[in-house]
């Protein structure tokens, strides 16, 4: 469609024509046009209509005559009126649904320069579409620079040259707009409306999540093959940053099981500096994906591939913790290496560690179900008085809240009880359990990410470190984004999730967290569920979670020494066992058996090879099946008879390139 530039806004011929109809103008000169009165018959000027019969649209319900002179530009008065009434910045977008600028105001026409047009604008949608279709096909006249003038200035057709400059300028203006600022800094949306009630809800949720995060962080550091303090380093700064940039109130950013196992597989035992650099580079990739709006890349990870990867990751994570449950110590963190080591060292199993670990798993799984216990049923309304019913109702609510809190804080409760038990045995000069050991006290130093590292006698440059991390630089952020957006959609309650903003927020969280020696972080579904159930009101709940982690780093790290490793391993196993989505394979088998192939391939390759390699292979296999179905589509041939009685063969292609 040919486009024209009017008042610095590119419009099509149909838009220009439509705008002139809104203002009742068809003349580009300074000649005064009579006021259009929609209460009168549009055909009252029979002579004018007779002259315009060749240009009139026969299907147009408006009986419009705004194309009566092809040598005059139809939007001159529209520009003049829009300038006067402040409508020059409004655009008619989606012409099939928005016929004029007035419909931006839902028919109110408060700013319309011609209020008498309101009845005309209430025509049926079918009539509007017929009119638009007509003008696009036969009635719209292609205007040129010689069609008319406005104040001596020729409207000019948009040329191909310089288009990218105008587009860049438009994007630059959009980036500096208030709307963009509010979208990129969501805190500016909810902070002015923040109430004490919201503050109380955020405090309760933040502290509850913090009690869940602390034992998980220490355990996830072990999964990643890092000292315990690095899990805590990863659990506070991201909470603060997400408060400003995050758009999902239920998301609690911190270390996750998947990010931890991916970090472990790519560190190769080279030290925490590589994990910190991985966090920084992951943040850079996530931020870049958000700026370039590359969220569509997540669509390449299909459901079956995601199921296979998540299930394999859960099994690998649980496998790495089995040796701590049994009190064993041997090198190797891969799936086959761990099971080989278990077979070779099974005779060295420590009895009390095994008893403690298995007991903790059972207790954690039972406490998980405590919140589902139904409190005493409501009493019979025929029995007792109203006051008694009210007191019983309050007691039931209090009991339900107590059971929910007990279930939610099960991790910290189990770890505290085990630590107290280990401390008691230590005072008795006994050591039945393998303990976590020394945890570096104090807050981490604020420093730039390590762009070089010395391991043994070799100093790794930045390029060597990046080469060692390999594909993890791209796989970790991609899966972190997938996990975070999945979490956002679960708790969005049907509301729109700004995936671009979540990418930006996650990228900034990782980049800033790397300044305090963090490993890669993301949103975890388990913490999000706790946050949601706690009634969090805004992302400010992360402030209290981060503050609680800081307090633990500053004052409680000496007591972390007594936490048995078996209890931390039990926390991890009890959490990741619900990540296994093996139950999904049954409905896939019933609905579309072919989808099982990429799921099984992803699952097996992740277990036997590497996680990032397995998901890449799974995506490739899934794309091969899609391309095969498109290259060899099923064709259904039927017969049909046209309106004039001519028979035809109709070929319906299911899916093709």
C-alpha positions in Angstrom: 0.0 0.0 0.0 1.3 3.4 -0.9 2.1 5.5 2.2 2.2 9.3 2.8 3.6 11.5 5.4 1.2 13.9 7.2 2.2 15.9 10.3 5.3 13.7 10.8 3.1 10.6 10.9 3.2 8.0 8.1 -0.4 7.2 7.0 -1.8 5.1 4.2 -4.3 6.5 1.6 -7.2 4.9 3.4 -6.1 6.4 6.7 -5.9 9.9 5.2 -9.3 9.5 3.6 -10.8 8.2 6.9 -9.4 11.1 8.8 -10.9 13.7 6.5 -14.2 12.0 6.9 -13.9 12.4 10.6 -13.4 16.2 10.3 -15.8 16.6 7.4 -13.2 18.1 5.1 -12.3 17.3 1.5 -10.6 20.5 0.5 -6.9 21.3 1.0 -7.2 25.0 0.2 -8.0 27.8 2.6 -11.6 27.7 1.3 -14.1 27.5 4.2 -16.1 24.3 4.1 -19.7 24.3 5.4 -20.3 22.5 8.7 -21.4 18.9 8.3 -24.7 18.1 10.1 -25.3 14.4 10.4 -28.9 15.0 11.4 -29.6 16.0 7.8 -29.7 13.8 4.8 -26.2 13.5 3.2 -27.9 13.4 -0.2 -29.5 16.8 0.1 -27.1 18.3 -2.4 -28.4 16.3 -5.4 -26.3 18.2 -7.9 -23.1 17.4 -6.1 -24.1 13.8 -5.7 -24.9 13.5 -9.4 -21.4 14.8 -10.3 -19.8 12.3 -7.9 -21.7 9.2 -9.0 -18.7 7.8 -10.7 -16.5 8.1 -7.6 -19.2 7.0 -5.1 -18.9 3.7 -3.3 -22.0 1.7 -3.9 -21.5 -0.6 -0.9 -20.4 2.2 1.5 -23.0 2.6 4.2 -21.9 6.2 4.9 -23.0 7.6 1.5 -19.7 9.4 1.8 -18.5 12.0 -0.7 -15.1 12.7 0.7 -13.4 11.7 -2.6 -15.3 14.2 -4.7 -12.2 15.9 -6.1 -9.2 13.7 -6.9 -6.9 16.7 -7.4 -7.2 17.9 -3.8 -5.6 16.3 -0.7 -8.3 14.9 1.6 -6.5 15.5 4.9 -5.6 19.2 5.1 -8.4 20.2 7.4 -7.9 17.1 9.4 -4.4 18.2 10.3 -5.6 21.7 11.1 -8.4 20.4 13.4 -6.2 17.8 15.1 -3.5 20.4 15.8 -6.1 22.6 17.5 -7.6 19.9 19.6 -4.4 18.1 20.6 -5.1 15.0 18.6 -2.1 15.2 16.3 -0.2 12.5 18.2 -3.0 10.0 18.1 -2.9 7.4 15.4 -5.5 5.3 13.8 -4.1 1.8 14.4 -6.1 -1.3 13.3 -8.4 0.4 10.8 -10.8 -2.5 10.7 -11.7 -1.8 14.3 -10.9 1.9 14.7 -12.5 4.1 12.1 -11.6 7.5 13.5 -9.6 9.1 16.3 -12.8 9.7 18.2 -13.1 6.0 18.9 -10.0 6.2 21.0 -12.5 7.6 23.6 -15.0 4.8 23.4 -17.6 6.9 21.6 -17.4 9.8 24.1 -16.0 12.2 21.5 -15.0 14.6 24.2 -12.1 16.0 22.1 -13.7 15.5 18.7 -13.7 18.8 16.7 -17.0 17.7 15.2 -19.3 16.4 18.0 -22.2 16.1 15.5 -20.3 13.2 13.9 -20.9 11.0 16.9 -24.1 9.3 15.5 -22.3 8.6 12.2 -19.5 6.9 14.1 -21.8 4.4 15.8 -22.5 2.5 12.5 -22.2 -1.2 12.7 -18.8 -2.9 12.4 -19.9 -4.7 9.3 -20.7 -1.4 7.6 -17.3 0.0 8.6 -15.4 -3.0 7.2 -17.4 -2.8 4.0 -16.5 0.9 3.6 -12.9 0.2 4.3 -12.7 -2.7 1.9 -14.3 -0.5 -0.8 -11.9 2.4 -0.3 -8.9 0.1 -0.3 -9.9 -1.5 -3.6 -11.7 1.1 -5.8 -12.4 4.4 -4.2 -9.1 5.4 -2.6 -7.2 7.8 -4.9 -3.4 7.7 -5.0 -2.3 11.2 -4.0 1.0 12.8 -5.1 2.9 16.0 -4.3 0.7 17.9 -6.8 -2.7 16.9 -5.4 -3.0 19.8 -3.0 -1.2 22.1 -0.6 -1.6 23.1 3.0 -0.3 26.5 4.0 2.0 26.5 0.9 3.7 23.3 2.0 3.5 20.2 -0.2 2.7 17.0 1.6 5.3 14.5 0.4 5.2 10.8 -0.1 7.5 8.7 2.1 10.6 7.8 0.3 12.6 4.7 0.8 15.8 6.5 1.6 16.4 7.4 5.3 13.7 5.1 6.6 16.0 3.5 9.1 16.9 6.9 10.5 13.2 7.7 11.1 12.7 4.3 12.6 15.7 4.8 14.9 14.5 8.2 15.9 11.0 6.8 16.6 12.5 4.0 18.7 14.7 6.4 20.6 11.7 8.6 21.4 9.8 5.5 22.5 12.7 4.5 24.8 12.6 7.9 26.5 8.8 8.0 27.1 7.1 7.7 30.4 5.3 4.6 29.4 8.6 2.8 28.7 10.1 4.0 32.0 7.2 2.6 33.9 7.5 -0.7 32.0 11.2 -1.0 32.6 11.1 0.1 36.2 7.9 -1.6 37.6 8.7 -0.2 41.1 7.5 3.2 39.9 4.0 1.6 39.2 3.3 0.2 42.6 5.4 2.3 45.0 3.1 5.4 44.9 0.2 3.1 45.8 2.1 1.2 48.5 0.1 0.9 51.7 0.9 -0.3 55.3 -1.2 -3.3 54.6 1.0 -4.2 51.6 4.0 -3.6 53.8 2.8 -6.1 56.4 2.0 -8.7 53.8 5.5 -8.3 52.2 7.2 -8.6 55.6 5.5 -11.8 56.4 6.1 -13.3 53.0 9.7 -12.1 52.9 10.7 -13.6 56.2 8.9 -16.9 55.4 10.7 -17.2 52.1 14.0 -16.3 53.8 13.6 -19.2 56.2 13.2 -21.4 53.1 16.1 -19.8 51.2 18.8 -20.1 53.8 19.0 -24.0 54.0 18.3 -24.3 50.3 21.2 -21.9 49.5 23.7 -23.8 51.5 22.5 -27.0 49.9 22.5 -25.7 46.4 26.1 -24.5 46.9 27.0 -28.1 47.6 25.2 -29.1 44.4 27.2 -26.6 42.4 30.4 -27.9 44.0 31.1 -24.6 45.8 31.8 -23.7 49.4 28.6 -23.1 51.5 28.9 -19.4 51.7 28.6 -18.9 48.0 25.0 -20.2 48.2 24.2 -17.4 50.7 26.1 -14.8 48.6 23.7 -15.7 45.7 20.6 -15.2 47.8 20.4 -11.5 48.8 21.6 -9.1 46.1 19.3 -10.5 43.4 16.4 -10.1 45.8 17.2 -6.4 46.2 17.6 -5.8 42.4 14.5 -7.7 41.5 12.5 -5.4 43.8 13.2 -2.6 41.4 13.2 -4.4 38.0 10.9 -7.4 38.6 7.4 -7.5 37.3 6.1 -10.7 39.0 5.5 -10.2 42.8 5.6 -13.9 43.5 9.1 -14.6 42.0 11.9 -15.0 44.5 15.3 -14.8 42.8 18.1 -16.9 44.1 20.1 -20.1 43.4 18.1 -23.0 41.8 18.7 -26.7 41.4 18.9 -26.5 37.6 21.3 -23.6 37.6 23.4 -25.2 40.3 23.8 -28.6 38.5 24.6 -26.8 35.2 27.2 -24.7 37.1 28.7 -27.9 38.6 29.0 -29.6 35.2 30.8 -26.7 33.7 33.2 -25.7 36.5 35.3 -28.9 36.1 36.5 -28.4 39.7 38.3 -25.2 38.8 37.0 -23.0 41.6 34.3 -20.5 42.4 35.8 -17.8 40.2 34.5 -19.6 37.2 31.0 -19.7 38.8 31.0 -16.0 39.4 32.1 -15.3 35.9 29.4 -17.6 34.6 26.8 -15.6 36.6 28.1 -12.3 35.0 28.1 -13.6 31.5 24.7 -15.2 31.9 23.4 -11.9 33.1 24.9 -10.2 30.0 23.3 -12.7 27.7 19.9 -12.4 29.4 20.0 -8.6 29.3 20.9 -8.7 25.6 18.1 -11.1 24.9 15.7 -8.7 26.6 16.9 -5.7 24.8 16.8 -7.4 21.4 13.5 -9.1 22.4 14.7 -12.6 21.6 12.2 -14.3 23.9 11.0 -16.3 20.9 14.1 -18.5 21.2 12.4 -20.2 24.2 9.7 -21.4 21.8 12.3 -23.8 20.3 12.3 -25.7 23.6 9.1 -27.7 23.2 7.1 -29.4 25.9 8.5 -32.9 25.4 12.1 -31.6 25.4 11.5 -29.6 28.5 10.0 -32.6 30.3 12.9 -34.8 29.4 15.5 -32.2 30.5 13.8 -31.4 33.8 13.3 -35.0 34.7 16.9 -35.9 33.9 18.2 -32.9 35.8 16.2 -33.9 38.9 17.6 -37.4 38.8 21.1 -36.2 38.4 20.7 -33.7 41.3 19.3 -36.4 43.5 22.1 -38.8 42.5 24.8 -36.3 43.5 23.2 -36.1 47.0 23.0 -39.9 47.6 26.7 -40.0 48.7 26.0 -37.4 51.4 23.0 -39.3 52.6 25.2 -42.4 53.0 28.1 -40.4 54.4 30.5 -41.2 51.6 33.1 -39.1 50.0 34.6 -39.7 46.6 35.3 -37.6 43.5 33.0 -37.3 40.5 29.7 -35.5 40.0 28.2 -37.0 36.8 25.4 -39.5 36.8 27.5 -42.5 35.8 30.5 -41.5 37.9 28.4 -41.2 41.0 26.8 -44.6 40.6 30.1 -46.2 39.9 31.6 -44.6 43.0 28.6 -45.8 45.1 29.2 -49.3 43.9 32.9 -49.1 44.7 32.5 -47.4 48.2 29.2 -48.9 49.4 31.1 -50.7 52.1 32.2 -47.4 53.6 28.6 -46.3 54.3 28.2 -44.5 57.7 25.2 -45.8 59.6 24.2 -42.7 61.5 24.4 -40.5 58.5 22.2 -42.9 56.6 19.7 -43.0 59.4 19.6 -39.3 59.7 19.4 -38.6 56.0 16.6 -41.1 55.3 14.7 -39.9 58.4 15.0 -36.3 57.2 13.6 -37.2 53.8 10.6 -39.0 55.4 9.9 -36.1 57.8 10.2 -33.5 55.0 7.8 -35.4 52.8 5.3 -35.8 55.6 5.5 -32.1 56.6 4.9 -31.2 53.0 1.5 -32.8 53.4 0.7 -31.2 56.8 -0.8 -28.1 55.1 -3.4 -30.3 53.4 -4.8 -31.6 56.7 -8.4 -30.5 57.1 -9.0 -28.9 60.5 -12.1 -29.9 62.5 -15.2 -29.6 60.4 -17.6 -26.8 61.1 -20.0 -27.5 64.0 -23.7 -28.2 63.5 -25.5 -24.8 63.3 -28.3 -26.3 65.4 -25.9 -26.9 68.3 -24.3 -24.2 70.4 -24.6 -20.4 70.4 -23.2 -17.8 68.0 -20.3 -16.8 70.3 -19.1 -20.4 70.6 -19.2 -20.8 66.8 -17.2 -17.6 66.3 -14.5 -18.7 68.8 -14.3 -22.2 67.2 -14.0 -20.6 63.8 -11.1 -18.5 65.0 -9.5 -21.5 66.5 -9.8 -23.5 63.3 -8.3 -20.6 61.3 -5.4 -20.4 63.8 -4.8 -24.1 63.6 -4.9 -24.0 59.8 -2.3 -21.2 59.7 -0.1 -23.0 62.2 -0.2 -26.2 60.0 0.6 -24.1 56.9 3.5 -22.4 58.6 4.9 -25.7 59.9 4.7 -27.1 56.4 6.2 -24.0 54.7 9.2 -23.8 57.1 9.9 -27.5 57.1 13.4 -27.1 55.6 14.7 -24.7 58.2 13.1 -26.7 61.1 14.6 -30.0 60.0 18.0 -28.4 59.5 17.9 -26.6 62.9 16.9 -29.8 64.7 19.7 -31.7 63.1 22.2 -29.0 63.8 21.1 -28.9 67.5 21.5 -32.7 67.6 25.0 -32.5 66.1 26.0 -29.8 68.5 24.8 -31.9 71.4 27.0 -34.8 70.2 29.9 -32.5 69.7 29.7 -31.4 73.3 29.8 -35.1 74.3 33.0 -35.5 72.2 31.1 -37.6 69.7 30.9 -37.2 65.9 28.3 -39.6 64.4 27.6 -37.2 61.5 29.6 -35.6 58.7 29.2 -31.9 59.2 29.1 -29.0 56.8 32.2 -27.5 58.4 33.6 -24.0 58.4 31.5 -21.4 56.7 33.3 -18.1 56.0 31.7 -15.5 58.3 30.8 -11.9 57.3 29.5 -10.2 54.2 31.2 -10.6 50.8 33.4 -7.9 49.4 32.0 -5.9 46.6 34.3 -6.4 43.6 34.3 -6.8 39.8 33.8 -10.3 38.4 37.0 -12.2 38.0 38.2 -11.9 34.4 41.2 -14.1 35.2 41.9 -16.8 37.7 44.8 -18.8 39.0 44.2 -22.5 39.6 47.2 -24.4 40.8 50.2 -23.2 38.7 48.1 -22.1 35.8 46.6 -18.6 35.3 43.5 -18.6 33.1 42.8 -15.5 31.0 39.3 -14.3 30.3 39.2 -16.0 26.9 40.4 -19.3 28.4 37.8 -19.0 31.2 35.0 -18.4 28.7 36.2 -21.3 26.5 36.2 -23.5 29.6 32.6 -22.5 30.4 31.7 -23.2 26.7 28.1 -23.5 25.8 27.0 -23.0 29.4 27.3 -19.2 28.7 24.2 -19.5 26.5 22.5 -22.6 27.9 22.3 -21.4 31.5 20.7 -18.1 30.8 18.3 -19.7 28.3 17.1 -22.3 30.8 17.0 -19.7 33.6 14.7 -17.5 31.5 12.6 -20.5 30.7 12.3 -21.4 34.4 11.6 -17.8 35.5 8.9 -17.2 32.8 7.3 -20.5 33.6 7.1 -19.4 37.2 5.7 -16.0 36.2 2.9 -17.6 34.1 2.0 -20.0 36.9 1.3 -17.2 39.4 0.2 -14.5 37.0 -3.5 -15.5 37.5 -4.2 -14.9 33.8 -2.5 -11.5 33.6 -0.1 -10.6 30.9 3.5 -11.5 31.6 6.1 -9.2 30.1 8.7 -11.7 29.1 11.0 -9.0 27.8 11.0 -7.2 31.2 11.6 -10.5 33.0 14.7 -11.1 30.8 16.0 -7.6 31.6 15.3 -8.1 35.3 17.0 -11.5 35.4 20.0 -10.2 33.5 20.5 -7.2 35.8 20.1 -9.6 38.8 22.9 -11.9 37.6 25.2 -9.1 36.6 24.8 -7.2 39.9 24.9 -10.4 42.0 28.2 -11.3 40.4 29.7 -8.3 42.1 29.2 -10.1 45.5 30.5 -13.5 44.3 27.3 -15.1 43.3 26.7 -18.1 41.1 23.9 -17.9 38.5 20.5 -17.2 39.9 16.9 -17.5 38.7 13.3 -17.8 40.0 12.5 -21.1 41.7 9.0 -22.6 41.6 9.3 -23.8 45.2 10.1 -20.4 46.6 7.5 -18.8 44.3 4.9 -21.1 45.8 5.9 -20.1 49.3 5.8 -16.5 48.4 2.4 -16.8 46.8 0.9 -18.8 49.7 2.3 -16.2 52.1 0.2 -13.5 50.5 3.0 -11.3 49.1 1.7 -8.0 47.8 4.7 -6.6 45.8 8.2 -7.5 44.9 9.3 -5.6 48.0 9.0 -8.9 49.8 12.5 -9.7 48.4 13.9 -6.9 50.5 13.1 -8.8 53.7 14.3 -12.1 52.3 17.6 -10.5 51.4 17.9 -8.8 54.7 17.4 -12.1 56.5 20.1 -13.7 54.5 22.5 -10.8 55.3 21.7 -11.3 59.0 22.5 -15.0 58.7 25.8 -14.2 57.0 26.8 -11.6 59.5 25.8 -13.3 62.8 24.9 -17.0 62.3 27.6 -18.5 60.1 29.5 -20.0 63.1 26.5 -22.1 63.8 26.2 -23.4 60.3 29.3 -25.5 61.1 27.1 -28.0 62.9 24.6 -28.6 60.1 25.0 -32.3 59.0 25.5 -32.8 55.3 22.9 -35.6 55.3 20.2 -33.1 56.4 21.1 -30.7 53.5 21.1 -33.6 51.1 17.7 -34.6 52.4 16.4 -31.0 51.7 17.6 -31.2 48.1 16.2 -34.7 47.4 12.8 -33.9 49.0 12.7 -30.8 46.7 13.8 -32.2 43.4 11.8 -35.4 43.6 8.8 -33.3 42.6 10.7 -31.9 39.6 10.5 -35.3 37.9 7.8 -35.2 35.3 7.8 -38.8 34.4 4.0 -38.9 34.8 3.7 -36.7 31.7 5.0 -39.5 29.5 1.7 -41.4 29.8 -0.6 -38.7 28.4 2.0 -38.1 25.7 1.8 -41.7 24.7 -1.9 -41.6 24.6 -2.2 -38.4 22.5 0.8 -38.3 20.2 3.3 -41.1 20.5 5.8 -39.3 18.1 6.5 -36.6 20.7 7.9 -39.3 23.0 11.0 -39.6 20.8 12.4 -36.1 21.5 11.4 -36.4 25.2 13.2 -39.8 25.6 16.2 -38.7 23.5 16.6 -35.6 25.7 16.2 -37.6 28.9 18.7 -40.2 28.0 21.4 -37.9 26.5 21.1 -35.6 29.5 21.7 -38.5 31.9 24.5 -40.2 29.9 26.3 -37.2 28.4 25.9 -33.6 29.7 22.8 -31.6 30.5 23.5 -28.7 28.0 24.4 -31.2 25.3 21.3 -33.3 25.9 18.9 -30.3 25.6 20.7 -29.2 22.3 20.3 -32.7 20.9 16.7 -32.8 22.0 15.9 -29.5 20.3 17.6 -30.7 17.1 15.6 -34.0 17.1 12.4 -32.0 17.7 13.1 -29.7 14.8 13.9 -32.6 12.5 10.4 -34.0 13.2 8.8 -30.6 12.6 10.7 -30.2 9.3 9.8 -33.8 8.2 6.1 -33.2 8.9 6.3 -29.9 6.9 8.2 -31.4 4.0 5.9 -34.4 3.7 2.5 -33.1 4.7 -0.7 -35.0 4.6 -3.0 -33.9 1.7 -6.7 -34.3 1.8 -8.4 -34.1 -1.6 -12.2 -33.4 -1.8 -14.6 -32.2 -4.5 -16.6 -29.0 -4.5 -19.0 -27.2 -6.8 -18.7 -23.5 -7.4 -21.6 -21.1 -7.4 -21.9 -21.3 -11.2 -22.1 -25.1 -11.1 -18.5 -25.9 -12.1 -17.0 -28.9 -10.2 -13.5 -28.5 -8.6 -11.0 -30.6 -6.8 -10.0 -29.1 -3.5 -6.6 -30.1 -2.0 -6.2 -29.3 1.7 -2.6 -29.4 3.0 -2.4 -30.1 6.7 1.0 -28.5 7.3 3.8 -27.6 4.9 6.8 -25.4 4.3 
